[in-house]
Amino acid sequence: MNLKIKVAASAILLMVGTVALAAPHLTPQQCNEYPFKQPVGEITHAQLQQELAELEATGYNPTANDVYYPRNLQKAERMLRIEYRHDCRPNITGGKTAG
């Protein structure tokens, strides 16, 4: 029974990862929101929930009995930074911003 649960959980994580990769890129609004831009003032509960959702979209699971914490969290944060750089920074070609 335990093996079946692990297989099912792995399949779900694989599907979530596939959906995250197939999902559209960050929108301009998302690029200008927390966690990509440091907020001024206190961080709200809604902003923390948004950050957690972004981390979970990369495959991070905060509820798992994670023996590799904080390494898995740091990996998810790196993946978010890569996504941000890909989707939010202007393309530079020949010293000029493309577009």
trRosetta pair geometry for C-beta under 8 A, 3 or more apart (Angstrom, degrees):
i j d omega theta_ij theta_ji phi_ij phi_ji
1 4 5.7 -54 -155 31 35 114
1 5 6.7 35 151 -19 66 103
2 5 5.7 -52 -153 32 35 112
2 6 6.5 34 151 -17 66 105
3 6 5.6 -55 -149 38 34 111
3 7 6.3 34 153 -19 67 106
4 7 5.7 -54 -146 37 31 111
4 8 6.2 30 155 -18 65 107
5 8 5.8 -55 -146 39 29 111
5 9 6.2 30 154 -19 65 108
6 9 5.7 -53 -143 38 30 111
6 10 6.3 32 155 -20 63 106
7 10 5.7 -54 -148 36 29 112
7 11 6.4 31 153 -20 63 105
8 11 5.7 -54 -149 35 31 112
8 12 6.5 32 153 -19 64 104
9 12 5.7 -53 -149 35 32 111
9 13 6.4 31 153 -17 65 105
10 13 5.7 -54 -147 38 32 110
10 14 6.3 35 153 -21 65 106
11 14 5.6 -53 -149 35 31 114
11 15 6.5 31 153 -18 64 104
12 15 5.7 -55 -150 36 32 110
12 16 6.3 32 152 -19 66 106
13 16 5.6 -52 -145 37 33 112
13 17 6.3 35 154 -20 65 105
13 59 6.6 70 -171 -145 98 91
13 61 7.5 -60 -107 -49 117 132
14 17 5.7 -54 -149 36 30 112
14 18 6.4 31 152 -19 63 106
15 18 5.6 -54 -148 36 32 112
15 19 6.3 32 154 -18 66 105
16 19 5.7 -53 -148 37 31 111
16 20 6.3 34 152 -21 64 105
16 56 8.0 -64 169 158 137 84
16 57 8.0 -138 166 -135 97 41
16 59 7.0 139 103 -103 108 65
17 20 5.6 -53 -147 35 31 112
17 21 6.4 27 156 -16 65 105
17 59 5.2 23 -91 -84 100 111
18 21 5.9 -56 -149 38 31 108
18 22 6.2 19 156 -10 66 112
19 22 5.8 -63 -143 45 30 104
19 23 6.2 50 152 -47 64 97
20 23 5.5 -36 -150 5 31 121
20 57 4.6 147 -124 178 119 76
20 58 6.6 175 169 -87 156 27
20 59 7.1 -128 30 -47 159 75
23 57 7.3 -54 28 -164 158 123
24 27 7.7 39 119 -57 119 82
25 83 7.7 -177 -147 -171 78 91
25 86 7.3 -120 -139 113 121 102
25 87 4.3 177 176 -115 112 122
26 30 4.4 -129 -164 89 91 126
26 31 5.3 112 133 -61 125 82
26 36 7.8 89 -164 -53 158 157
26 83 6.5 113 -28 149 118 101
26 84 6.9 21 1 -106 163 53
26 87 4.0 118 38 119 100 151
26 88 6.0 -28 87 -57 136 95
27 30 4.7 97 51 6 75 101
27 31 7.1 -133 96 -8 42 87
28 31 5.5 -52 -149 31 34 117
28 32 6.7 18 158 -8 65 108
28 88 7.9 128 -120 -124 49 78
29 32 6.2 -70 -155 43 31 100
29 33 6.5 29 151 -26 67 114
30 33 5.6 -62 -145 31 35 114
30 36 7.2 82 146 5 66 140
31 36 5.8 -90 -159 106 41 160
31 37 7.8 71 145 -31 51 106
31 84 6.9 131 -129 -146 79 81
31 87 6.5 -148 -81 114 113 96
31 88 3.6 156 -135 -118 123 116
32 36 7.3 -60 -70 82 9 117
32 37 5.6 5 -162 -10 44 144
33 36 6.5 64 70 36 51 99
33 37 6.6 144 82 32 4 103
33 47 7.8 -155 171 -126 95 91
33 50 7.0 -69 139 146 126 156
34 37 6.5 -85 -74 65 47 67
34 38 7.7 53 -106 -131 84 19
34 39 5.0 -22 -70 -42 120 112
34 43 6.6 146 -150 -132 162 100
34 47 4.3 20 78 -158 145 116
34 50 6.5 105 90 79 89 129
34 51 6.5 -56 139 -59 93 104
35 47 7.6 125 -65 173 68 92
35 50 7.3 180 -22 105 82 95
35 51 4.3 80 -44 -110 124 105
35 54 6.4 -140 24 51 115 152
35 80 7.0 18 81 151 122 149
36 80 7.8 -137 -81 158 83 104
36 84 5.0 167 -125 -122 115 132
36 88 6.5 144 -177 -47 148 172
39 42 7.9 -29 110 95 126 21
39 43 5.8 132 49 -93 139 73
39 47 6.6 -32 -36 -139 152 164
43 47 4.9 -119 -170 82 84 135
43 48 6.2 95 141 -53 115 88
44 47 4.7 103 56 3 77 100
44 48 7.2 -138 99 -2 45 84
45 48 5.7 -54 -152 36 35 112
45 49 6.4 37 150 -19 66 104
46 49 5.6 -52 -149 36 33 113
46 50 6.4 38 150 -22 64 103
47 50 5.5 -50 -149 33 34 114
47 51 6.5 36 152 -19 65 102
48 51 5.6 -51 -148 34 34 111
48 52 6.4 34 153 -18 65 105
49 52 5.7 -53 -148 37 32 112
49 53 6.4 35 152 -21 65 105
50 53 5.7 -54 -150 35 31 112
50 54 6.5 33 151 -20 64 103
51 54 5.6 -52 -151 34 33 113
51 55 6.4 32 151 -17 65 105
52 55 5.6 -53 -148 37 33 112
52 56 6.2 33 153 -19 66 106
52 62 6.8 -47 -149 -11 107 145
53 56 5.6 -53 -144 38 31 111
53 57 6.4 40 152 -28 63 102
54 57 5.7 -50 -153 26 31 116
54 58 7.3 27 150 -15 60 100
54 80 5.7 67 147 -116 115 128
55 58 6.0 -58 -163 32 37 108
55 60 4.3 -44 157 52 92 141
55 62 7.5 60 106 -44 131 107
55 73 7.2 -4 -158 -142 137 71
55 76 4.5 64 -155 146 84 137
55 77 7.1 -14 -109 -68 103 62
55 80 6.8 -50 -88 -49 60 134
56 59 7.6 148 -173 6 37 4
56 60 5.6 -94 -89 68 39 79
56 61 7.0 74 -125 -89 83 47
56 62 7.5 -70 -78 -4 96 95
58 75 7.9 -174 136 120 129 78
58 76 4.5 145 82 -144 133 82
58 79 4.2 132 -146 92 138 141
58 80 6.2 -93 -45 -54 142 79
58 83 7.8 -133 -86 -20 110 137
59 76 6.8 -151 63 -100 70 101
59 79 7.9 40 29 44 98 172
60 72 6.1 140 -126 146 84 97
60 73 6.3 77 -142 -107 134 52
60 75 7.7 163 -83 78 100 87
60 76 3.6 -7 -53 -79 127 156
61 64 4.2 61 108 -15 117 115
61 66 7.1 162 82 -66 86 119
61 72 7.9 -37 41 147 69 144
62 66 7.9 -64 -137 -10 30 138
62 73 7.8 57 -96 -92 85 104
66 69 4.3 90 104 -38 114 99
66 72 5.6 -100 -165 29 136 144
68 71 4.6 -72 168 59 89 114
68 72 4.9 92 100 -32 105 100
69 72 6.0 -50 -86 35 55 101
69 73 6.2 48 -139 -11 78 109
70 73 4.7 -54 -164 44 73 117
70 74 5.7 76 136 -25 88 100
71 74 5.8 -57 -148 38 30 111
71 75 6.4 34 153 -23 65 105
72 75 5.5 -50 -148 33 33 115
72 76 6.5 34 153 -18 64 103
73 76 5.8 -54 -151 35 33 110
73 77 6.4 33 150 -19 65 106
74 77 5.5 -52 -147 37 34 113
74 78 6.4 39 152 -22 65 101
75 78 5.7 -51 -151 33 32 112
75 79 6.5 34 150 -20 64 104
76 79 5.6 -52 -150 34 34 114
76 80 6.6 36 150 -20 64 102
77 80 5.6 -51 -150 34 35 113
77 81 6.6 36 151 -19 65 102
78 81 5.7 -54 -151 35 34 112
78 82 6.5 35 151 -19 66 104
79 82 5.7 -52 -150 35 33 113
79 83 6.4 35 151 -18 65 105
80 83 5.6 -53 -147 37 33 112
80 84 6.2 37 152 -22 65 104
81 84 5.5 -51 -147 35 32 115
81 85 6.4 33 154 -19 65 103
82 85 5.8 -52 -148 36 31 110
82 86 6.3 29 154 -18 64 109
83 86 5.7 -58 -147 39 30 111
83 87 5.9 1 165 3 67 116
84 87 6.5 -72 -136 50 22 92
84 88 5.0 -27 -173 21 66 128
84 89 7.6 70 139 -22 70 91
85 88 7.1 -53 -92 49 12 87
85 89 5.4 -11 -153 7 53 126
86 89 7.8 49 -9 34 7 92
90 97 4.4 -10 149 -145 145 109
90 98 6.9 170 172 44 90 68
90 99 6.7 -86 -148 -9 105 133
91 97 7.1 109 70 -162 54 60
91 98 4.1 -28 86 38 107 122
91 99 7.1 133 44 -39 98 94
92 95 7.2 16 -179 -106 98 13
92 96 7.4 154 -154 75 63 26
92 97 6.4 -43 -100 -99 61 52
92 98 7.2 -155 -92 -9 11 89
93 96 6.5 -32 73 64 66 75
93 98 4.9 54 13 -60 114 110
